[in-house]
Amino acid sequence: MRIWQADFYRRPLQDETGKPLWELLICDSEGSFQFSAVCRQGDANSNWLASQLQQQAQTQNLPDLIQVFRPQSLGLIEAAGKVLGVKVEGTRRTAALKLLLQQRAKEYSSMANYTGETYSAIALDSPPPVPLPENLWGDGWRFASLPAGDIEEAFQGRPLPILEMPELLLPLNLGLASTVPVPGVVIDGGRQSMRLARWLQDAKPFALNYIAGEPDGLILEAGLVDRWVVATFEDSEVKAAAQIYQQRKQLSQGLHFLLVQPDDSGMTYTGFWLLNFDR
């Protein structure tokens, strides 16, 4: 499948009349193909986008899928994709594009039409987290870990209803040693196990972070900017386990997992997701 990653948003640049400029930035998932074009804010619409994509089709075959991480870009790029018959997907997993955006941000300050404003290339406004719906609560949860070398064998090929193990997140592709402990969270869903797993699949889990506070919390990052409170806790032993969980994420290059199962028998699993906030 041929995949492009795209962003269309206002940059800290202006035209000769002082009006803001928008930039379309495209690359493939390997970063080997790159394209950029700018337009005035008044021309920033799906028709302009479709024409730019159509021009690229003269030298590059149009992709099967365009991935977009910025909510403000998604609707416009979806509309342009409809015109050209190209599927568009909202996802945070656009590592090549985000790297390109950060590189471009460093270049803006040297441009003659740079506005001088503070600019964050990939930061998104995140809403406060909200609790998971009550009808999804399982029987319990806990922190866990698995050796990096055991993850593929443990879950690939098993009859799991839901399995999300993207190629770019596999431990081998991250260069992790087989003995590195990959941290995770296990939820015993009980009777709600399948309902919870299906809800998570629709929500598109991206990362599961421990946030210290009063009380401490476990926050699920999902979709493009969605945030959900999976659990809160004040117990000192759970806090200590949460700190180890965060420390292990640093050692595993951010790789972690979420496992939903009916119970703690280890006999059946309902859903498994590899997660990584940085990719």
Disulfide bonds with the S-S distance in Angstrom:
none
